[in-house]
Each structure stands twice: as structure tokens, then as C-alpha cells.
Amino acid sequence: MPEAMPPLVPVSLPVVRQPGFWRCTFAWLSTRRRWRLEQDWTYTLPDGTSIVLPAGFVTDGASAPRLLWPLIPPSGPLLVPSLVHDFAYRHGYLPSPDGNGGLRRLHEGAPRRHWDWLFHELARIEAGHNLFTLLAGPVMRLFGWHAWRRHRHQRRPGTSDQAPPHDQGSEENTVS
């Protein structure tokens, strides 16, 4: 039985607030649609582990360059793998129920290649072996380093982790 789709709502685009045709056009060309999780969303990873992404988390879906959107649409078959991948890139772990009503930090500190591998596995499960999954890997390797470095810097001690508030106290490390 397929998992329930994440309850996402679109985040307002700045395009509508731009004065003038050219500014509005530039904003439209340079802005990605983003979605916010309306409620906590539970997803089961391929190994059977459940994760819970928190309400309020914002994603842009498959973060492919606009030129590639006809081949890798941001809200297409790769939306679910992208949601999980975006959370992992941003926070460096995935929140997973610990069995005691709390959450643990699953795979905390795992390297970029681990999260990219997980994305590929989820894409294969959600979208099958097709053009989307064939193109997504190389595109992620070419363009994902920027997001990885930016979020990795934000996770350093003394900088903003921006972790969800309901898992602040959990320090369990289950890197495999």
C-alpha cells in the first residue's frame, strides 16, 4: 500500500509583490515554488525505519535548475524523495520515533553521499526506474554541493541549526 502523500501547501511567491513587468518577470524566472508541511508527516524508509518530518518544514521539491524542469519537475514524481532529502541536507539527520514518545536523530552526521544515495533509493521506489531517476543523480551531484555546503555551515557549533523544536533534546547518533 502506498504511503500517504505529504500534506503540503504552497508558500506565497514574491512575484506578486514586484512592481513593473521586468521586475515581475525576473522574479518569476529566478524564484522557485516552495511548499510547507501542514502537519507532521510520517514516512517509512526502505529499511523499515519510520521518520517524522515536522509541520512547518519548507521545501522547494526537486531543486533542479529551471532549464531542466521539463525533465525533472520540482513537484513531479521526485517530490517525496526531495522532501526527505531536503530535510536531511538542511539538518544533517532525519527525525525518527525512539519508541518512548520522543524522536532520535537518525543518521546524524552522515556525509552528503549517504543522503544522495537515500534520495536515489527513494526515487527508485517512488518513481521507478525511468528518466527522472536517471537524470536526478547526475543533476544532484553537479548542483547539490552548494546547498550541502550552505546547510553544513549552518549546522556547525555556534551557528544556527534551525532544528525542529520537538527534537532539540535528542542526541542519539545512529549513523550506519
C-alpha positions as a LaTeX table, in Angstrom:
\begin{tabular}{lrrr}
\hline
Residue & $x$ (\AA) & $y$ (\AA) & $z$ (\AA) \\
\hline
Met1 & 0.00 & 0.00 & 0.00 \\
Pro2 & 1.50 & 3.38 & $-0.97$ \\
Glu3 & 2.24 & 5.89 & 1.77 \\
Ala4 & 0.06 & 8.96 & 2.16 \\
Met5 & 1.32 & 11.98 & 0.27 \\
Pro6 & 2.74 & 14.75 & 2.43 \\
Pro7 & 0.22 & 17.47 & 3.36 \\
Leu8 & 1.86 & 20.40 & 1.56 \\
Val9 & 0.58 & 23.93 & 0.95 \\
Pro10 & 2.25 & 26.44 & $-1.37$ \\
Val11 & 4.23 & 29.29 & 0.17 \\
Ser12 & 3.44 & 32.69 & $-1.32$ \\
Leu13 & 5.80 & 33.74 & $-4.10$ \\
Pro14 & 7.40 & 37.20 & $-4.06$ \\
Val15 & 6.48 & 37.58 & $-7.74$ \\
Val16 & 3.07 & 39.02 & $-6.94$ \\
Arg17 & 4.64 & 41.85 & $-4.92$ \\
Gln18 & 7.03 & 43.05 & $-7.65$ \\
Pro19 & 6.26 & 46.40 & $-9.29$ \\
Gly20 & 6.64 & 46.55 & $-13.04$ \\
Phe21 & 6.74 & 44.00 & $-15.81$ \\
Trp22 & 10.52 & 43.39 & $-15.90$ \\
Arg23 & 10.92 & 43.02 & $-12.14$ \\
Cys24 & 7.97 & 40.66 & $-12.03$ \\
Thr25 & 9.39 & 38.67 & $-14.96$ \\
Phe26 & 12.85 & 38.46 & $-13.34$ \\
Ala27 & 11.30 & 37.36 & $-10.04$ \\
Trp28 & 9.27 & 34.71 & $-11.84$ \\
Leu29 & 12.36 & 33.38 & $-13.68$ \\
Ser30 & 14.57 & 33.34 & $-10.58$ \\
Thr31 & 12.08 & 32.14 & $-7.94$ \\
Arg32 & 11.22 & 28.55 & $-7.08$ \\
Arg33 & 7.84 & 27.48 & $-5.78$ \\
Arg34 & 8.13 & 26.32 & $-2.18$ \\
Trp35 & 5.77 & 24.16 & $-0.12$ \\
Arg36 & 5.25 & 23.94 & 3.64 \\
Leu37 & 4.25 & 20.79 & 5.51 \\
Glu38 & 0.88 & 21.47 & 7.12 \\
Gln39 & 1.22 & 18.71 & 9.73 \\
Asp40 & 3.81 & 16.20 & 10.88 \\
Trp41 & 4.33 & 13.63 & 8.13 \\
Thr42 & 5.44 & 10.04 & 8.71 \\
Tyr43 & 7.29 & 8.12 & 6.02 \\
Thr44 & 8.82 & 4.63 & 6.05 \\
Leu45 & 12.35 & 4.31 & 4.69 \\
Pro46 & 13.37 & 1.27 & 2.59 \\
Asp47 & 14.89 & $-0.43$ & 5.66 \\
Gly48 & 11.54 & $-0.21$ & 7.50 \\
Thr49 & 12.54 & 2.71 & 9.76 \\
Ser50 & 9.90 & 5.41 & 10.20 \\
Ile51 & 10.77 & 9.08 & 10.05 \\
Val52 & 8.60 & 12.03 & 11.05 \\
Leu53 & 9.13 & 15.32 & 9.25 \\
Pro54 & 7.70 & 18.21 & 11.29 \\
Ala55 & 4.87 & 20.54 & 10.39 \\
Gly56 & 6.23 & 23.85 & 9.15 \\
Phe57 & 9.17 & 22.39 & 7.23 \\
Val58 & 9.56 & 24.15 & 3.86 \\
Thr59 & 10.87 & 22.51 & 0.68 \\
Asp60 & 11.22 & 23.50 & $-2.96$ \\
Gly61 & 10.78 & 19.93 & $-4.18$ \\
Ala62 & 13.28 & 18.66 & $-6.73$ \\
Ser63 & 15.80 & 21.52 & $-6.81$ \\
Ala64 & 16.76 & 21.18 & $-10.46$ \\
Pro65 & 17.71 & 24.28 & $-12.46$ \\
Arg66 & 14.69 & 25.82 & $-14.21$ \\
Leu67 & 16.09 & 24.80 & $-17.61$ \\
Leu68 & 15.68 & 21.13 & $-16.57$ \\
Trp69 & 12.13 & 21.46 & $-15.16$ \\
Pro70 & 10.57 & 19.84 & $-18.26$ \\
Leu71 & 12.64 & 16.72 & $-17.46$ \\
Ile72 & 12.81 & 16.98 & $-13.64$ \\
Pro73 & 9.72 & 18.91 & $-12.48$ \\
Pro74 & 10.04 & 20.20 & $-8.88$ \\
Ser75 & 6.64 & 18.81 & $-7.85$ \\
Gly76 & 6.67 & 15.72 & $-10.05$ \\
Pro77 & 7.49 & 12.09 & $-9.22$ \\
Leu78 & 10.55 & 13.14 & $-7.20$ \\
Leu79 & 8.63 & 15.31 & $-4.71$ \\
Val80 & 8.63 & 12.77 & $-1.84$ \\
Pro81 & 12.32 & 11.82 & $-2.19$ \\
Ser82 & 13.14 & 15.54 & $-2.47$ \\
Leu83 & 11.23 & 16.37 & 0.71 \\
Val84 & 13.19 & 13.77 & 2.71 \\
His85 & 16.47 & 14.77 & 1.04 \\
Asp86 & 15.92 & 18.49 & 1.66 \\
Phe87 & 15.30 & 17.88 & 5.36 \\
Ala88 & 18.41 & 15.71 & 5.64 \\
Tyr89 & 20.60 & 18.25 & 3.81 \\
Arg90 & 19.29 & 21.11 & 5.94 \\
His91 & 19.50 & 19.41 & 9.34 \\
Gly92 & 22.06 & 16.62 & 8.90 \\
Tyr93 & 19.75 & 13.89 & 10.23 \\
Leu94 & 16.22 & 12.52 & 9.95 \\
Pro95 & 13.86 & 12.56 & 12.97 \\
Ser96 & 12.74 & 9.04 & 13.84 \\
Pro97 & 10.44 & 7.84 & 16.65 \\
Asp98 & 12.52 & 6.46 & 19.53 \\
Gly99 & 9.81 & 4.17 & 20.94 \\
Asn100 & 9.35 & 6.30 & 24.06 \\
Gly101 & 7.25 & 9.07 & 22.55 \\
Gly102 & 10.26 & 11.13 & 21.51 \\
Leu103 & 12.41 & 11.40 & 18.44 \\
Arg104 & 16.01 & 10.43 & 17.78 \\
Arg105 & 18.34 & 11.88 & 15.16 \\
Leu106 & 18.70 & 9.12 & 12.60 \\
His107 & 21.96 & 9.02 & 10.64 \\
Glu108 & 23.17 & 12.24 & 12.28 \\
Gly109 & 26.46 & 13.39 & 10.79 \\
Ala110 & 26.18 & 11.17 & 7.71 \\
Pro111 & 28.08 & 12.52 & 4.69 \\
Arg112 & 26.48 & 14.03 & 1.62 \\
Arg113 & 26.87 & 10.82 & $-0.38$ \\
His114 & 24.68 & 8.99 & 2.18 \\
Trp115 & 21.80 & 11.46 & 1.71 \\
Asp116 & 22.24 & 11.42 & $-2.07$ \\
Trp117 & 22.15 & 7.60 & $-2.01$ \\
Leu118 & 18.98 & 7.70 & 0.10 \\
Phe119 & 17.41 & 10.14 & $-2.36$ \\
His120 & 18.21 & 7.75 & $-5.22$ \\
Glu121 & 16.71 & 4.78 & $-3.34$ \\
Leu122 & 13.54 & 6.71 & $-2.52$ \\
Ala123 & 13.31 & 7.98 & $-6.11$ \\
Arg124 & 13.59 & 4.42 & $-7.41$ \\
Ile125 & 10.80 & 3.31 & $-5.05$ \\
Glu126 & 8.51 & 6.31 & $-5.61$ \\
Ala127 & 9.12 & 6.93 & $-9.33$ \\
Gly128 & 10.55 & 3.64 & $-10.58$ \\
His129 & 13.47 & 3.24 & $-12.97$ \\
Asn130 & 12.83 & 5.95 & $-15.51$ \\
Leu131 & 14.17 & 9.16 & $-16.96$ \\
Phe132 & 13.54 & 11.05 & $-13.69$ \\
Thr133 & 15.74 & 8.78 & $-11.62$ \\
Leu134 & 18.41 & 8.53 & $-14.31$ \\
Leu135 & 18.73 & 12.32 & $-14.59$ \\
Ala136 & 18.29 & 13.18 & $-10.92$ \\
Gly137 & 21.54 & 11.59 & $-9.72$ \\
Pro138 & 23.93 & 13.45 & $-12.03$ \\
Val139 & 22.00 & 16.71 & $-11.60$ \\
Met140 & 22.23 & 16.33 & $-7.81$ \\
Arg141 & 25.98 & 15.68 & $-7.97$ \\
Leu142 & 26.51 & 18.72 & $-10.22$ \\
Phe143 & 24.30 & 21.21 & $-8.40$ \\
Gly144 & 23.71 & 19.85 & $-4.86$ \\
Trp145 & 27.11 & 20.76 & $-3.44$ \\
His146 & 26.08 & 24.40 & $-2.98$ \\
Ala147 & 23.06 & 23.55 & $-0.80$ \\
Trp148 & 25.08 & 20.94 & 1.11 \\
Arg149 & 27.86 & 23.43 & 1.94 \\
Arg150 & 25.42 & 26.19 & 2.88 \\
His151 & 23.43 & 23.99 & 5.27 \\
Arg152 & 26.52 & 22.25 & 6.60 \\
His153 & 27.92 & 25.64 & 7.61 \\
Gln154 & 24.64 & 26.49 & 9.38 \\
Arg155 & 24.87 & 23.25 & 11.41 \\
Arg156 & 28.34 & 23.96 & 12.83 \\
Pro157 & 28.57 & 24.51 & 16.61 \\
Gly158 & 27.83 & 28.12 & 17.42 \\
Thr159 & 25.71 & 28.66 & 14.31 \\
Ser160 & 22.01 & 28.25 & 13.72 \\
Asp161 & 20.95 & 24.59 & 13.45 \\
Gln162 & 17.32 & 25.51 & 12.75 \\
Ala163 & 16.30 & 22.09 & 14.01 \\
Pro164 & 12.63 & 21.45 & 14.64 \\
Pro165 & 11.72 & 22.39 & 18.23 \\
His166 & 10.23 & 19.00 & 19.14 \\
Asp167 & 13.55 & 17.13 & 18.83 \\
Gln168 & 16.04 & 19.57 & 20.39 \\
Gly169 & 16.94 & 17.29 & 23.29 \\
Ser170 & 17.57 & 14.16 & 21.25 \\
Glu171 & 21.26 & 13.49 & 20.70 \\
Glu172 & 21.24 & 9.82 & 19.71 \\
Asn173 & 23.54 & 9.15 & 16.79 \\
Thr174 & 22.68 & 6.13 & 14.66 \\
Val175 & 24.98 & 6.63 & 11.68 \\
Ser176 & 25.29 & 3.43 & 9.69 \\
\hline
\end{tabular}
